[in-house]
Amino acid sequence: MHSIVALMLIGTILPIAALHQKHQGFILSSSDSTGNQPMDAISRADRHTNYRSCALRLIPHVWSVCGDACQPQNGIDVAQKCCSTDCSSDYIKEICCPFD
């Protein structure tokens, strides 16, 4: 009876331990066979934070250009566009400022 329980536990523990080692190796390795950096996945939150801070800095700029909050034409995401590339004041006027 005890040997059956021991075999069942070993059959359960070994795959879990192997999976745990594989996961730890991914996190701790500096690069994989394709040259990708696994640690870069951890920095994705930083890119999101940078995007969010860019969007927050963009709000006062839009207010200074339009005199009001952005009212994007055609559903354009102004923060996505202007945080990935530089946007001119003319571009912001074109897509954000309400038509007179």
DSSP file (Angstrom, degrees, kcal/mol; ACC not computed):
  #  RESIDUE AA STRUCTURE BP1 BP2  ACC     N-H-->O    O-->H-N    N-H-->O    O-->H-N    TCO  KAPPA ALPHA  PHI   PSI    X-CA   Y-CA   Z-CA
    1    1 A M     >        0   0    0      0, 0.0     4,-1.8     0, 0.0     5,-0.2   0.000 360.0 360.0 360.0 -45.5    0.0    0.0    0.0
    2    2 A H  H  >  +     0   0    0      1,-0.2     4,-2.4     2,-0.2     5,-0.1   0.851 360.0  55.1 -66.4 -33.6    2.7    2.5    0.9
    3    3 A S  H  > S+     0   0    0      2,-0.2     4,-2.3     1,-0.2    -1,-0.2   0.863 106.1  51.7 -68.8 -33.9    4.7    1.7   -2.2
    4    4 A I  H  > S+     0   0    0      2,-0.2     4,-2.2     1,-0.2    -2,-0.2   0.919 111.3  46.9 -67.0 -43.2    1.6    2.5   -4.4
    5    5 A V  H  X S+     0   0    0     -4,-1.8     4,-2.4     2,-0.2    -2,-0.2   0.907 112.2  50.9 -64.2 -41.5    1.2    5.9   -2.6
    6    6 A A  H  X S+     0   0    0     -4,-2.4     4,-2.4     1,-0.2    -2,-0.2   0.911 110.6  48.5 -63.3 -42.5    4.9    6.6   -3.0
    7    7 A L  H  X S+     0   0    0     -4,-2.3     4,-2.3     2,-0.2    -1,-0.2   0.884 111.0  50.8 -65.1 -38.1    4.8    5.8   -6.7
    8    8 A M  H  X S+     0   0    0     -4,-2.2     4,-1.2     2,-0.2    -2,-0.2   0.908 111.3  48.0 -65.8 -40.8    1.8    8.0   -7.2
    9    9 A L  H  X S+     0   0    0     -4,-2.4     4,-3.0     2,-0.2     3,-0.3   0.913 111.8  49.1 -65.8 -42.2    3.5   10.9   -5.4
   10   10 A I  H  X S+     0   0    0     -4,-2.4     4,-2.2     1,-0.2    -2,-0.2   0.905 108.8  53.7 -63.5 -40.8    6.7   10.5   -7.5
   11   11 A G  H  < S+     0   0    0     -4,-2.3    -1,-0.2     1,-0.2    -2,-0.2   0.775 116.2  39.7 -64.5 -25.7    4.6   10.4  -10.6
   12   12 A T  H  X S+     0   0    0     -4,-1.2     4,-1.1    -3,-0.3    -2,-0.2   0.850 116.5  47.3 -89.1 -40.1    3.0   13.7   -9.6
   13   13 A I  H  X S+     0   0    0     -4,-3.0     4,-2.8     1,-0.2     5,-0.2   0.883 103.4  60.1 -73.8 -40.2    6.0   15.5   -8.2
   14   14 A L  H  X S+     0   0    0     -4,-2.2     4,-2.5    -5,-0.2     5,-0.2   0.923 105.9  45.3 -60.8 -47.6    8.5   14.8  -10.9
   15   15 A P  H  > S+     0   0    0      0, 0.0     4,-2.2     0, 0.0    -1,-0.2   0.893 114.5  49.9 -63.3 -35.8    6.6   16.6  -13.7
   16   16 A I  H  X S+     0   0    0     -4,-1.1     4,-2.3     2,-0.2    -2,-0.2   0.919 111.5  48.1 -66.6 -42.4    5.9   19.6  -11.5
   17   17 A A  H  X S+     0   0    0     -4,-2.8     4,-2.4     2,-0.2    -1,-0.2   0.898 111.5  50.3 -64.4 -40.3    9.6   19.8  -10.5
   18   18 A A  H  X S+     0   0    0     -4,-2.5     4,-2.2    -5,-0.2    -1,-0.2   0.907 111.4  48.3 -64.8 -41.1   10.6   19.6  -14.2
   19   19 A L  H  X S+     0   0    0     -4,-2.2     4,-2.4     2,-0.2    -2,-0.2   0.900 110.6  51.7 -64.7 -40.9    8.2   22.3  -15.1
   20   20 A H  H  X S+     0   0    0     -4,-2.3     4,-2.5     2,-0.2    -2,-0.2   0.912 110.3  48.2 -62.9 -43.4    9.4   24.5  -12.3
   21   21 A Q  H  X S+     0   0    0     -4,-2.4     4,-2.5     2,-0.2    -1,-0.2   0.902 111.1  50.7 -64.5 -40.5   13.1   24.1  -13.4
   22   22 A K  H  X S+     0   0    0     -4,-2.2     4,-1.7     2,-0.2    -2,-0.2   0.919 111.8  47.6 -62.7 -43.1   12.2   24.9  -17.0
   23   23 A H  H  X S+     0   0    0     -4,-2.4     4,-1.9     1,-0.2    -2,-0.2   0.911 112.1  49.1 -65.2 -43.1   10.3   28.1  -15.8
   24   24 A Q  H  X S+     0   0    0     -4,-2.5     4,-2.6     1,-0.2     5,-0.2   0.898 108.6  53.8 -64.0 -39.6   13.2   29.1  -13.6
   25   25 A G  H  X S+     0   0    0     -4,-2.5     4,-1.8     1,-0.2    -1,-0.2   0.867 106.9  52.3 -62.5 -36.2   15.7   28.6  -16.4
   26   26 A F  H  < S+     0   0    0     -4,-1.7    -1,-0.2     2,-0.2    -2,-0.2   0.926 113.5  42.6 -65.1 -44.5   13.6   30.8  -18.7
   27   27 A I  H  < S+     0   0    0     -4,-1.9    -2,-0.2     1,-0.2    -1,-0.2   0.895 119.8  41.8 -70.6 -39.1   13.6   33.7  -16.2
   28   28 A L  H  < S+     0   0    0     -4,-2.6    -1,-0.2    -5,-0.2    -2,-0.2   0.702  92.2  95.8 -86.0 -19.2   17.2   33.4  -15.2
   29   29 A S     <  -     0   0    0     -4,-1.8    10,-0.3    -5,-0.2     3,-0.1  -0.392  68.1-141.4 -73.2 151.0   18.8   32.8  -18.6
   30   30 A S  S    S-     0   0    0      1,-0.3     2,-0.3     8,-0.1     9,-0.3   0.794  78.9  -8.0 -83.5 -27.6   20.2   35.8  -20.3
   31   31 A S        -     0   0    0      6,-0.2    -1,-0.3     7,-0.1     6,-0.2  -0.982  64.0-131.0-160.6 158.9   19.0   34.7  -23.8
   32   32 A D    >   -     0   0    0      4,-1.7     3,-1.8    -2,-0.3    -6,-0.0  -0.341  49.0 -78.9-102.4-170.6   17.5   31.8  -25.5
   33   33 A S  T 3  S+     0   0    0      1,-0.3    -1,-0.0     2,-0.1    -2,-0.0   0.723 129.2  53.5 -65.7 -21.3   18.5   30.0  -28.8
   34   34 A T  T 3  S-     0   0    0      2,-0.1    -1,-0.3     0, 0.0     3,-0.1   0.481 116.7-111.2 -90.8  -2.0   16.9   32.7  -30.9
   35   35 A G    <   +     0   0    0     -3,-1.8    -2,-0.1     1,-0.3     2,-0.1   0.463  69.3 144.6  87.6   0.7   18.8   35.5  -29.2
   36   36 A N        -     0   0    0      1,-0.1    -4,-1.7    -5,-0.0    -1,-0.3  -0.442  51.7-126.3 -71.5 147.7   15.7   36.9  -27.6
   37   37 A Q    >   -     0   0    0     -6,-0.2     3,-1.6     1,-0.2     4,-0.4  -0.849  16.2-164.5 -96.5 107.0   16.1   38.3  -24.1
   38   38 A P  G >  S+     0   0    0      0, 0.0     3,-1.4     0, 0.0     4,-0.4   0.819  87.7  64.4 -60.8 -30.2   13.6   36.7  -21.8
   39   39 A M  G >> S+     0   0    0    -10,-0.3     3,-1.1     1,-0.3     4,-0.7   0.718  85.1  75.0 -67.6 -18.4   14.1   39.4  -19.2
   40   40 A D  G X4 S+     0   0    0     -3,-1.6     3,-0.7     1,-0.3     4,-0.3   0.805  83.4  67.2 -62.1 -27.8   12.7   41.9  -21.6
   41   41 A A  G X4 S+     0   0    0     -3,-1.4     3,-0.9    -4,-0.4     4,-0.3   0.826  95.0  56.5 -62.3 -29.7    9.3   40.5  -20.9
   42   42 A I  G X4 S+     0   0    0     -3,-1.1     3,-0.7    -4,-0.4     4,-0.3   0.817 100.6  57.8 -70.8 -29.5    9.6   41.9  -17.4
   43   43 A S  G XX S+     0   0    0     -4,-0.7     4,-1.4    -3,-0.7     3,-0.6   0.464  77.1  94.2 -82.8   0.2   10.2   45.4  -18.7
   44   44 A R  H <> S+     0   0    0     -3,-0.9     4,-1.9    -4,-0.3    -1,-0.2   0.854  80.0  58.3 -60.8 -33.3    6.9   45.5  -20.6
   45   45 A A  H <> S+     0   0    0     -3,-0.7     4,-2.5    -4,-0.3    -1,-0.3   0.873 101.2  56.4 -63.4 -35.1    5.3   47.2  -17.7
   46   46 A D  H <> S+     0   0    0     -3,-0.6     4,-2.8    -4,-0.3    -1,-0.2   0.905 104.8  51.1 -63.0 -40.6    7.8   50.0  -18.0
   47   47 A R  H  X S+     0   0    0     -4,-1.4     4,-2.3     1,-0.2    -1,-0.2   0.902 110.4  49.6 -63.5 -38.8    6.8   50.6  -21.6
   48   48 A H  H  X S+     0   0    0     -4,-1.9     4,-2.5     2,-0.2    -2,-0.2   0.915 111.1  49.1 -64.6 -42.2    3.2   50.8  -20.5
   49   49 A T  H  X S+     0   0    0     -4,-2.5     4,-2.7     2,-0.2    -2,-0.2   0.905 110.8  50.2 -63.6 -41.6    4.1   53.3  -17.7
   50   50 A N  H  X S+     0   0    0     -4,-2.8     4,-2.2     2,-0.2    -1,-0.2   0.902 110.7  49.8 -63.2 -40.2    6.1   55.4  -20.2
   51   51 A Y  H  X S+     0   0    0     -4,-2.3     4,-2.4     2,-0.2    -2,-0.2   0.923 111.7  48.4 -62.9 -44.2    3.1   55.4  -22.5
   52   52 A R  H  X S+     0   0    0     -4,-2.5     4,-2.0     1,-0.2    -2,-0.2   0.913 112.2  47.9 -64.5 -42.6    0.8   56.4  -19.7
   53   53 A S  H  X S+     0   0    0     -4,-2.7     4,-1.9     1,-0.2    -1,-0.2   0.862 110.8  52.6 -67.8 -33.7    3.1   59.2  -18.6
   54   54 A C  H  X S+     0   0    0     -4,-2.2     4,-1.7     2,-0.2    -2,-0.2   0.923 108.4  50.3 -64.1 -43.6    3.4   60.4  -22.2
   55   55 A A  H  X S+     0   0    0     -4,-2.4     4,-1.1     1,-0.2    -2,-0.2   0.884 109.5  51.1 -63.0 -37.7   -0.4   60.5  -22.5
   56   56 A L  H  < S+     0   0    0     -4,-2.0    -1,-0.2     1,-0.2    -2,-0.2   0.859 111.0  48.0 -68.7 -34.3   -0.6   62.6  -19.3
   57   57 A R  H  X S+     0   0    0     -4,-1.9     4,-0.9     1,-0.2    -1,-0.2   0.775 106.4  59.8 -72.9 -25.7    2.0   65.0  -20.6
   58   58 A L  H  X S+     0   0    0     -4,-1.7     4,-2.5     1,-0.2     5,-0.2   0.804  90.2  70.6 -72.4 -29.9    0.1   65.2  -23.9
   59   59 A I  H  X S+     0   0    0     -4,-1.1     4,-2.4     1,-0.2    -1,-0.2   0.930  99.1  44.8 -57.6 -51.6   -3.1   66.5  -22.3
   60   60 A P  H  > S+     0   0    0      0, 0.0     4,-2.2     0, 0.0    -1,-0.2   0.871 112.4  53.8 -62.6 -33.3   -1.7   70.0  -21.4
   61   61 A H  H  X S+     0   0    0     -4,-0.9     4,-1.8     2,-0.2    -2,-0.2   0.925 109.2  47.4 -65.1 -43.4   -0.2   70.3  -24.9
   62   62 A V  H  X>S+     0   0    0     -4,-2.5     4,-3.2     1,-0.2     5,-0.5   0.909 110.9  52.2 -63.7 -41.4   -3.5   69.5  -26.5
   63   63 A W  H  X5S+     0   0    0     -4,-2.4     4,-2.1     1,-0.2    -1,-0.2   0.891 109.3  50.0 -62.1 -38.3   -5.3   72.1  -24.2
   64   64 A S  H  <5S+     0   0    0     -4,-2.2    -1,-0.2    -5,-0.2    -2,-0.2   0.844 116.7  41.5 -69.7 -31.4   -2.7   74.7  -25.2
   65   65 A V  H  <5S+     0   0    0     -4,-1.8    -2,-0.2    -5,-0.1    -1,-0.2   0.926 130.7  23.1 -79.7 -47.1   -3.3   74.0  -28.9
   66   66 A C  H  <5S-     0   0    0     -4,-3.2    -3,-0.2     2,-0.3    -2,-0.2   0.716  91.4-130.9 -94.6 -23.5   -7.0   73.6  -29.0
   67   67 A G  S  <<S+     0   0    0     -4,-2.1     2,-0.3    -5,-0.5    -4,-0.2   0.510  85.3  48.7  81.4   3.4   -8.1   75.5  -25.9
   68   68 A D  S    S-     0   0    0     -6,-0.4    -2,-0.3    -5,-0.0    -1,-0.3  -0.916 102.9 -60.8-157.5 177.7  -10.2   72.6  -24.8
   69   69 A A        -     0   0    0     -2,-0.3     2,-0.2     1,-0.1   -10,-0.0  -0.287  66.8 -87.5 -67.1 156.7  -10.0   68.8  -24.4
   70   70 A C        -     0   0    0     27,-0.1    27,-0.1     1,-0.1    -1,-0.1  -0.447  35.5-172.3 -68.8 133.8   -9.3   66.7  -27.5
   71   71 A Q        -     0   0    0     25,-1.8    -1,-0.1    -2,-0.2    -2,-0.0  -0.755  23.9-147.7-122.8  81.1  -12.3   65.6  -29.5
   72   72 A P    >   -     0   0    0      0, 0.0     3,-0.6     0, 0.0     2,-0.3  -0.167   4.2-133.8 -61.1 139.4  -10.6   63.2  -32.0
   73   73 A Q  G >  S+     0   0    0     22,-1.8     3,-1.2     1,-0.2    24,-0.0  -0.695  84.6   7.7 -87.9 142.6  -12.0   62.9  -35.5
   74   74 A N  G 3  S-     0   0    0     -2,-0.3    -1,-0.2     1,-0.2    21,-0.0   0.715 123.2 -73.5  60.9  24.9  -12.6   59.5  -36.9
   75   75 A G  G <  S+     0   0    0     -3,-0.6    -1,-0.2     1,-0.2     2,-0.2   0.770  77.6 169.3  67.0  27.1  -11.8   57.7  -33.7
   76   76 A I    <   -     0   0    0     -3,-1.2     2,-1.1    19,-0.2    -1,-0.2  -0.545  36.7-130.6 -74.5 134.9   -8.1   58.3  -33.8
   77   77 A D     >  -     0   0    0     -2,-0.2     4,-2.1     1,-0.2     5,-0.2  -0.764  23.7-171.8 -86.2 100.3   -6.2   57.5  -30.6
   78   78 A V  H  > S+     0   0    0     -2,-1.1     4,-3.2     1,-0.2     5,-0.3   0.887  80.5  52.4 -64.1 -42.2   -4.1   60.7  -30.2
   79   79 A A  H  > S+     0   0    0      1,-0.2     4,-1.9     2,-0.2     5,-0.2   0.912 110.4  47.9 -63.1 -42.4   -2.0   59.3  -27.3
   80   80 A Q  H  > S+     0   0    0      2,-0.2     4,-1.0     1,-0.2    -1,-0.2   0.922 117.4  42.4 -64.3 -42.8   -1.0   56.2  -29.3
   81   81 A K  H  X S+     0   0    0     -4,-2.1     4,-1.4     1,-0.2    -2,-0.2   0.940 120.1  40.3 -68.9 -48.2   -0.1   58.2  -32.4
   82   82 A C  H  < S+     0   0    0     -4,-3.2     5,-0.3     1,-0.2    -1,-0.2   0.666 113.2  53.2 -82.6 -16.6    1.7   61.1  -30.6
   83   83 A C  H  < S+     0   0    0     -4,-1.9    -1,-0.2    -5,-0.3    -2,-0.2   0.733 112.0  44.9 -86.8 -23.2    3.5   59.0  -28.1
   84   84 A S  H  < S+     0   0    0     -4,-1.0     2,-0.3    -5,-0.2    -2,-0.2   0.776 129.3  14.6 -88.5 -27.9    5.0   56.7  -30.7
   85   85 A T  S  < S-     0   0    0     -4,-1.4     2,-0.3    -5,-0.1    -1,-0.2  -0.929  92.8 -90.3-137.4 162.7    6.0   59.5  -33.0
   86   86 A D        -     0   0    0     -2,-0.3     2,-0.4    -3,-0.1    -3,-0.1  -0.591  39.8-155.2 -75.4 132.9    6.4   63.3  -32.7
   87   87 A C        -     0   0    0     -2,-0.3     2,-0.1    -5,-0.3    -5,-0.0  -0.914   8.0-135.9-110.3 135.4    3.2   65.2  -33.5
   88   88 A S     >  -     0   0    0     -2,-0.4     4,-2.1     1,-0.1     5,-0.2  -0.415  25.2-112.4 -80.5 163.3    3.2   68.7  -34.7
   89   89 A S  H  > S+     0   0    0      1,-0.2     4,-2.5     2,-0.2     5,-0.2   0.856 119.5  56.5 -62.8 -34.7    0.7   71.3  -33.4
   90   90 A D  H  > S+     0   0    0      2,-0.2     4,-2.3     1,-0.2    -1,-0.2   0.905 106.2  49.3 -63.9 -41.0   -0.9   71.4  -36.8
   91   91 A Y  H  > S+     0   0    0      2,-0.2     4,-2.2     1,-0.2     5,-0.3   0.921 111.1  49.4 -63.8 -43.4   -1.5   67.6  -36.7
   92   92 A I  H  X>S+     0   0    0     -4,-2.1     4,-2.7     1,-0.2     5,-0.8   0.907 110.7  50.6 -63.2 -41.0   -3.1   67.9  -33.2
   93   93 A K  H  X5S+     0   0    0     -4,-2.5     4,-0.6     3,-0.2    -1,-0.2   0.914 110.0  51.7 -59.9 -42.0   -5.3   70.8  -34.5
   94   94 A E  H  <5S+     0   0    0     -4,-2.3    -2,-0.2     1,-0.2    -1,-0.2   0.894 122.4  27.2 -63.9 -41.8   -6.3   68.7  -37.4
   95   95 A I  H  <5S+     0   0    0     -4,-2.2   -22,-1.8    -5,-0.1    -1,-0.2   0.694 131.7  29.6 -98.0 -18.5   -7.4   65.6  -35.4
   96   96 A C  H  <5S+     0   0    0     -4,-2.7   -25,-1.8    -5,-0.3    -3,-0.2   0.828  91.2  86.9-109.4 -43.5   -8.3   67.1  -32.0
   97   97 A C  S  <<S-     0   0    0     -5,-0.8   -27,-0.1    -4,-0.6     3,-0.1  -0.360  80.3-112.0 -71.0 137.2   -9.7   70.6  -32.2
   98   98 A P        -     0   0    0      0, 0.0     2,-0.2     0, 0.0    -1,-0.1  -0.339  35.1-106.3 -65.4 146.8  -13.4   70.9  -32.9
   99   99 A F              0   0    0      1,-0.1    -5,-0.0    -5,-0.0     0, 0.0  -0.498 360.0 360.0 -73.1 141.0  -14.4   72.3  -36.3
  100  100 A D              0   0    0     -2,-0.2    -1,-0.1    -3,-0.1    -3,-0.0   0.434 360.0 360.0 -91.1 360.0  -15.7   75.8  -36.2
